[in-house]
Every structure is written in structure tokens, then in C-alpha cells.
Amino acid sequence: MINHSSLNTFFPDRPKITCINASPTYFSVPVPFRDRDAELSQFAPHLTKFLRQQLIDHNILVMNQTDGYRFNRASLINVGWFESDRMGCDYMVMHDVDLLPLNPQINYHFPGDGIVRHISSPSYHPKYVIRIMYLL
């Protein structure tokens, strides 16, 4: 993981890299990962562009499992949470590397203190029920 301020430290002679931060909150995206290089090469640029359009300062944390054991997504998410907390992030969204946000109305902004928001596509959750209310 490389953030913008780290690049300024490693390359002091180059022009300073600044990050757009229109909000006072800092956002982290832990991504459980193993053997999905093709997906990651599309995911990271796509999500970065998507979040920049919403003016959200963020870090994508790729939590890479390198051992030969069964893939442990939950453990990688826990590591991502601890790393996000260590970095001082105000909020985070756990994200799968093979799911790209396409709808520009998907809101990744800070939901508020103590608020949990679930961002998901109904087609990926068999028990998800869309509730439609009709007003007469």
C-alpha cells in the first residue's frame, strides 16, 4: 500500500503530489486478496476514479494471503480493520476485488458517527428483499 504522502517522502525532488480532500474524514478500503492479479489491475484504478469523482480521500489496502491454506477472507478483513484503525481512518468499506461500483449514485461518503451502512447489490445476496412502497 502506498499513499500520496509516502510518494513525496520517497521522491523529494519531484513535484509534490497532493490529494483532493473535500471532506474532513479519511476513508480506507481493505480488499481481501489472493491470486486475482487481473481483477486487481482493473479494480484499483476503477475504484480510485470512482472515489475521486465523489471527492473522497482514500487508501486501498490490499490484504494479500500468501500461504497455501484455504482462503480466509474474514481474517484478512480483520487485518484490514486493524491496519485502517492504525492509520487513523475514520471509516472503512470492506470490498471484494471482483466487484466494481458502476452506479455513480452509490454513496461512499462518511455515514456519520455510529452509523453502519451496507452497500451491496441485491443479486449477490439471495435473502435480500427489495421493498417497494406504493403511495396512492
Helices and strands as residue ranges (DSSP letters): H 4-10, E 27-33, H 37-53, E 58-64, H 73-86, E 91-92, G 122-124
